[in-house]
Amino acid sequence: MAKYWGTAEAAWRWVLDQVRYDDDAVWMPVSVGEDPVAGVRDGMHAGVGGLAHTLAEIRLSREWTAEEHRLADAIAGQVRAGIATISEVNYFSGLVSSIGVLTALDAPGAHEVVARILELSTPDGWPNEWLVPPNFLEGARDHDVTVGTAGVLLAAVWARRHGVAGAEELAKVSADILLAEREEMPTGLNWRAVPKRFCVVQRESPNFSHGLSGIATALAVAGVEFDRPDLVDAAAAGAEHLVALSDQSDGGFRVQLRIPHLEELERFSYGWCHGPTGTSLLWPALHRAGVREVANTPVMDWHSRCMHSIRVSGLPERRYPGFWDNDGRCCGTAGVGDVLLDSGEREFALHLADVLVERAIPDGDGVCWRFIEHRNEEPLLPAGLGWMQGAAGIAGFLFHAGRAAQGDFSVVPRLDTWWAQSAGN
């Protein structure tokens, strides 16, 4: 416990030392030494909003300091103040992120966020400033968990569980959009992050963050929460198609990062974003929804197969350039470790925590981590600060690991994982 919490505290100190309070605003750089980045300041992925999730982990491990209380109040106030002007709905840095941040801090304002998302809705989804020519046609819509409609549906579920007004209407709007966008396949149902009619190049990412498994997960969770059997049936049909896309050759379960495969990328990834770590979240969602089998196999057997693929993948060893060059939550070691703890895979999760302690780089009064992009002329990337790809998120996992190491299996329920946490506790 001591080594995990010691490194977590050092990493958190490093982050806090770079948080800035300027002109009544609180912000931090995405990576050390950088200027503010427009559009991400308050978000979960790389902005100060993500620090709310670290603070929630800390609250289960010790009392907040005065400095942390000040930070929490500043983040909550700033996020609430921005609700009326945000036009992006996504989970990484938009209005869905705002719901996660405010609820993590037990702060008011989530009902205003729900109302704003409804205000911005259109019959086929929400505008997305990232989907622009030449890769996409004008007016493109995204339906995945992280930047699209499925994320809105998860936010509606989360809002309902927190007693937020408007959650039912938001769920109906987002779920009906998803049902309308389904693709009938011989092997079940499919969803793409961006529908084919908007794509210049036809390619899909079927795993959790940007594709089928995340969308099916959202439908399953919402089906239970809002008593919508049609959503559960759609989720199960999506899972059937996902199984048809999967590689099970070694007794595991993994789905390609891209279909069709891009030669310059790994064929398979293993993290929360594009691998069996994130995709494992589908199976407890279906189990919770009362689905017992998919493709004539118990749903939790598919979950066990995902765990198997993670264990035999070779991570966290950096076996060759491009394999496991990331220790963050989104695409790396901390994200895998947290899902493993939630799934009861304590031994391997704590091994990953040990590796993160070993890889921590001293810097001033704290520690940080530097990831690698092997295709860059300078492969060593600057140290990141945020929740999904930086020291704040790694610290959050290490606080969790420290509790687990002493037999304390308390968890922080989060919008994107809460239904899968009972397996490990």
C-alpha positions in Angstrom: 0.0 0.0 0.0 2.7 2.5 1.0 4.6 2.4 -2.3 1.4 2.9 -4.3 0.1 5.7 -2.2 3.6 7.3 -2.0 3.9 7.4 -5.7 0.3 8.5 -6.2 0.8 11.4 -3.7 4.1 12.4 -5.5 2.3 12.4 -8.9 -0.6 14.3 -7.6 1.8 16.9 -6.1 3.4 17.3 -9.5 0.0 17.9 -11.1 -1.1 20.4 -8.4 2.2 22.4 -8.8 1.2 23.1 -12.4 -2.4 24.1 -11.8 -2.9 27.8 -12.5 -5.4 30.3 -11.1 -5.5 33.2 -13.6 -8.2 35.9 -14.0 -10.7 33.9 -12.0 -10.0 30.8 -14.1 -8.4 27.5 -13.1 -6.5 25.6 -15.8 -3.5 23.4 -16.4 -1.4 22.5 -19.5 -2.1 19.3 -21.3 1.6 18.5 -21.1 4.3 20.1 -19.1 5.3 23.5 -20.3 2.5 24.0 -22.8 0.0 26.9 -23.1 -3.7 26.4 -22.5 -5.5 24.5 -25.3 -8.9 25.8 -26.4 -11.8 23.5 -25.9 -10.2 21.2 -23.4 -9.7 23.4 -20.3 -12.6 22.1 -18.3 -12.9 18.6 -19.8 -12.4 15.2 -18.3 -9.8 13.9 -20.8 -7.0 16.5 -20.5 -8.5 19.5 -18.6 -9.0 20.4 -15.0 -12.3 18.6 -15.0 -10.4 15.3 -15.0 -8.9 16.3 -11.7 -12.4 15.8 -10.1 -12.0 12.1 -10.7 -8.6 12.0 -9.0 -10.1 14.0 -6.1 -12.8 11.4 -5.8 -10.2 8.6 -5.6 -8.4 10.6 -2.9 -11.6 11.1 -0.9 -11.8 7.3 -0.5 -8.1 7.1 0.6 -7.8 10.2 2.9 -9.3 13.5 3.8 -8.9 16.4 1.3 -6.5 19.2 2.2 -7.5 22.8 2.1 -5.7 23.1 -1.2 -7.8 20.3 -2.6 -11.0 21.8 -1.3 -10.2 25.0 -3.1 -9.4 23.2 -6.3 -12.7 21.2 -6.1 -14.7 24.3 -5.6 -12.9 26.1 -8.4 -13.5 23.3 -10.9 -17.2 22.9 -10.0 -17.8 26.6 -10.2 -16.0 26.9 -13.5 -17.8 23.9 -15.1 -21.2 25.2 -14.0 -20.4 28.7 -15.4 -19.6 27.2 -18.8 -22.7 25.1 -19.3 -24.7 27.7 -21.2 -22.0 28.3 -23.8 -20.6 24.8 -24.4 -21.8 23.3 -27.8 -19.9 20.0 -27.7 -21.7 17.2 -25.9 -18.9 14.6 -25.7 -17.5 12.7 -22.7 -13.9 13.7 -23.3 -14.3 17.5 -23.1 -18.0 18.5 -23.5 -21.3 18.4 -21.7 -21.2 14.7 -20.9 -17.9 15.3 -19.3 -19.5 18.1 -17.2 -22.0 15.7 -15.8 -19.3 13.3 -14.8 -17.2 16.1 -13.2 -20.0 17.7 -11.2 -21.3 14.3 -9.9 -17.7 13.3 -8.9 -17.5 16.4 -6.8 -21.1 16.1 -5.4 -21.6 19.5 -6.9 -25.0 20.9 -8.2 -25.6 21.8 -11.8 -26.1 18.4 -13.6 -29.8 19.3 -14.4 -28.6 22.4 -16.2 -26.2 20.2 -18.3 -29.0 17.8 -19.2 -31.2 20.7 -20.3 -28.4 22.1 -22.4 -27.8 18.8 -24.1 -31.5 18.5 -25.0 -31.4 22.0 -26.3 -28.6 21.2 -28.7 -30.1 17.9 -30.0 -31.2 17.3 -33.6 -33.2 14.5 -35.0 -30.1 12.5 -35.9 -27.7 13.4 -33.1 -25.5 16.3 -32.0 -23.2 18.5 -34.0 -19.5 17.6 -33.8 -16.8 20.1 -34.6 -14.2 17.4 -35.2 -16.0 15.7 -38.1 -15.1 17.9 -41.0 -14.0 17.5 -44.6 -12.0 16.0 -46.3 -12.5 12.9 -44.2 -16.2 13.5 -43.4 -19.1 15.2 -45.1 -20.6 18.3 -43.8 -23.1 17.7 -41.0 -21.5 14.4 -39.9 -22.8 12.8 -36.7 -20.9 10.6 -34.2 -22.6 7.9 -32.2 -19.9 6.4 -30.1 -19.4 6.4 -26.3 -16.6 9.0 -26.0 -17.6 11.8 -28.4 -21.1 10.8 -29.6 -24.7 9.7 -28.9 -23.9 6.6 -26.9 -22.0 8.8 -24.5 -25.1 11.0 -24.1 -27.1 7.8 -23.4 -24.6 6.8 -20.6 -24.9 10.4 -19.3 -28.7 10.0 -19.2 -28.3 6.8 -17.2 -25.9 8.5 -14.8 -28.1 11.5 -14.4 -31.1 9.2 -13.6 -29.1 7.4 -10.9 -28.3 10.8 -9.4 -31.9 12.0 -9.5 -31.4 14.6 -12.2 -34.4 16.1 -13.8 -34.7 15.5 -17.6 -32.7 12.2 -17.6 -35.7 10.2 -19.0 -36.2 12.5 -21.9 -32.5 12.6 -22.7 -32.4 8.8 -22.6 -35.3 8.6 -25.0 -33.8 11.1 -27.5 -30.4 9.4 -27.5 -31.6 5.8 -27.5 -34.0 6.4 -30.4 -31.3 8.0 -32.4 -29.1 4.9 -31.8 -31.8 2.5 -32.8 -32.4 4.4 -36.0 -28.7 4.2 -36.9 -28.4 0.4 -36.5 -27.1 -1.6 -39.4 -28.7 -5.0 -39.9 -26.0 -7.7 -40.4 -26.3 -11.4 -41.1 -24.6 -11.9 -37.7 -26.6 -9.4 -35.7 -26.6 -5.6 -35.4 -23.8 -3.2 -36.0 -23.2 0.5 -35.2 -20.4 2.6 -36.5 -19.1 5.7 -34.7 -19.9 7.7 -37.8 -22.6 6.4 -40.2 -21.5 5.4 -43.6 -23.4 8.2 -45.3 -21.1 10.7 -43.7 -17.7 9.0 -44.3 -15.4 9.6 -47.2 -13.4 6.6 -46.3 -15.3 3.6 -44.9 -13.5 2.3 -41.8 -14.7 1.4 -38.3 -13.3 0.9 -34.9 -15.4 -1.8 -33.2 -14.1 -1.6 -29.6 -15.3 0.3 -26.7 -14.3 3.9 -27.1 -15.2 4.5 -30.7 -17.5 1.7 -31.9 -19.8 -1.2 -31.6 -18.9 -2.6 -28.1 -19.3 0.8 -26.4 -22.6 1.5 -28.2 -24.0 -1.9 -27.3 -22.8 -1.4 -23.7 -24.7 1.9 -23.4 -27.8 0.3 -24.8 -27.7 -2.5 -22.4 -27.1 -0.3 -19.3 -29.9 2.1 -20.4 -32.3 -0.8 -21.2 -32.2 -1.8 -17.5 -32.3 1.7 -16.1 -35.3 2.8 -18.1 -37.1 -0.5 -18.5 -36.5 -0.6 -22.3 -36.3 -4.3 -23.3 -35.9 -3.2 -26.9 -32.6 -1.6 -26.0 -31.4 -4.8 -24.3 -32.4 -6.8 -27.3 -30.5 -4.4 -29.6 -27.4 -4.6 -27.3 -27.5 -8.4 -27.4 -27.7 -8.4 -31.2 -24.8 -6.0 -31.3 -22.8 -8.4 -29.1 -23.6 -11.2 -31.4 -22.1 -9.3 -34.3 -19.1 -8.3 -32.2 -18.4 -12.0 -31.5 -18.5 -12.6 -35.2 -15.7 -10.0 -35.7 -13.5 -11.3 -32.9 -10.4 -13.4 -32.8 -10.7 -16.2 -30.3 -7.8 -18.3 -31.5 -6.0 -18.7 -28.2 -9.1 -19.0 -26.0 -9.3 -15.2 -25.5 -11.4 -12.5 -27.0 -10.0 -9.5 -29.0 -11.3 -7.4 -31.9 -9.2 -5.6 -34.4 -8.4 -1.9 -33.7 -9.6 -0.9 -37.2 -11.7 -2.7 -39.9 -10.3 -2.9 -42.5 -6.8 -3.0 -41.0 -4.4 -0.2 -41.5 -0.9 -1.5 -42.1 0.8 1.4 -40.2 -1.1 0.5 -37.0 -1.1 -2.5 -34.7 -3.8 -5.0 -35.7 -4.8 -5.4 -32.0 -4.7 -3.0 -29.1 -5.3 -4.0 -25.4 -6.3 -0.9 -23.6 -9.6 0.8 -22.5 -10.0 2.6 -25.8 -9.4 0.0 -28.5 -8.9 -3.3 -26.8 -10.3 -6.1 -24.7 -10.0 -3.9 -21.5 -12.7 -1.5 -22.6 -14.6 -4.1 -24.5 -14.8 -6.3 -21.4 -17.3 -3.7 -20.0 -19.9 -5.0 -22.4 -20.4 -8.4 -20.8 -21.3 -7.3 -17.3 -23.6 -4.7 -18.8 -25.4 -7.5 -20.6 -25.4 -9.7 -17.6 -26.9 -6.9 -15.5 -29.6 -6.6 -18.2 -30.5 -10.2 -17.9 -28.8 -11.5 -21.0 -27.3 -14.9 -20.1 -25.8 -16.0 -23.4 -24.4 -14.5 -26.6 -23.4 -16.8 -29.5 -24.4 -19.8 -27.3 -21.8 -18.8 -24.7 -22.5 -17.4 -21.2 -21.8 -13.6 -21.3 -19.4 -13.7 -18.4 -17.4 -16.3 -20.2 -16.8 -13.7 -22.9 -15.7 -11.4 -20.1 -13.2 -14.0 -18.8 -11.9 -14.4 -22.4 -11.2 -10.6 -22.5 -9.3 -10.9 -19.3 -7.3 -13.8 -20.8 -6.4 -11.8 -23.8 -5.1 -9.0 -21.6 -3.0 -11.4 -19.5 -1.3 -13.1 -22.4 -0.8 -10.0 -24.5 2.7 -9.2 -23.1 1.7 -5.9 -21.5 3.2 -4.0 -19.7 6.5 -5.1 -21.3 7.5 -2.8 -24.2 8.2 -5.7 -26.5 9.0 -3.7 -29.6 8.5 -0.1 -30.9 4.8 0.6 -30.9 3.7 -2.1 -28.4 2.8 -0.8 -25.0 4.5 2.6 -25.2 1.8 4.2 -23.0 1.0 4.1 -19.3 -2.1 6.3 -19.2 -5.7 5.4 -18.6 -7.0 5.7 -22.2 -4.6 3.6 -24.0 -2.2 2.2 -21.4 -1.2 0.6 -18.2 -3.3 2.6 -15.6 -6.5 2.1 -17.6 -5.9 -1.7 -17.8 -5.1 -1.9 -14.1 -8.2 -0.1 -13.0 -10.5 -2.3 -15.0 -8.7 -5.4 -13.7 -9.2 -4.3 -10.1 -12.9 -3.7 -10.8 -13.0 -7.2 -12.3 -11.4 -9.0 -9.4 -8.1 -9.5 -11.2 -6.2 -8.2 -8.2 -2.8 -10.0 -8.7 -2.2 -8.8 -12.2 -3.6 -5.3 -11.5 -1.1 -4.9 -8.6 1.7 -6.1 -10.9 0.8 -3.2 -13.3 0.8 -0.9 -10.3 4.3 -2.1 -9.4 5.4 -1.3 -13.0 4.0 2.2 -12.8 5.9 2.8 -9.6 9.1 1.6 -11.3 8.5 3.8 -14.4 7.8 7.0 -12.4 10.2 9.8 -13.3 11.2 12.2 -10.4 10.6 15.8 -11.3 11.0 18.5 -8.7 8.9 17.6 -5.7 6.9 15.0 -7.6 6.9 12.4 -10.2 5.5 12.0 -13.8 5.5 9.6 -16.7 6.6 10.0 -20.3 5.1 8.0 -23.1 6.6 7.1 -26.5 5.4 7.7 -30.0 7.9 5.5 -31.9 6.9 7.1 -35.3 8.0 10.6 -34.2 11.5 11.9 -34.9 11.7 12.6 -31.2 9.9 9.5 -29.8 9.8 10.5 -26.1 6.7 12.6 -25.5 6.4 15.4 -22.9 4.9 14.4 -19.6 1.1 14.7 -19.5 -0.9 16.0 -16.6 -4.5 14.9 -17.2 -6.9 12.1 -16.2 -6.9 10.1 -19.4 -3.3 10.5 -20.6 -1.3 11.9 -17.7 -0.1 11.8 -14.1 -3.5 12.6 -12.6 -5.1 9.5 -14.0 -2.2 7.3 -13.1 -2.3 8.7 -9.6 -6.0 7.8 -9.4 -5.3 4.2 -10.3 -2.4 4.0 -7.7 -4.7 5.3 -5.0 -7.2 2.6 -6.0 -4.4 0.0 -6.0 -3.2 1.1 -2.6 -6.7 0.5 -1.1 -6.9 -2.9 -2.8 -3.5 -3.9 -1.6 -4.7 -3.6 2.0 -8.0 -5.4 1.4 -10.1 -2.3 1.0 -12.2 -2.8 -2.2 -14.1 0.4 -2.1 -14.4 2.0 -5.6 -15.4 5.3 -7.1 -18.4 4.7 -9.4 -17.9 6.5 -12.7 -20.1 7.2 -15.6 -18.2 4.8 -17.9 -17.6 1.8 -15.6 -20.0 1.7 -12.6 -22.0 -1.4 -13.8 -18.8 -3.5 -14.1 -17.4 -2.7 -10.6 -19.3 -5.3 -8.6 -17.3 -8.2 -10.0 -14.2 -7.1 -8.2 -15.7 -6.2 -4.8 
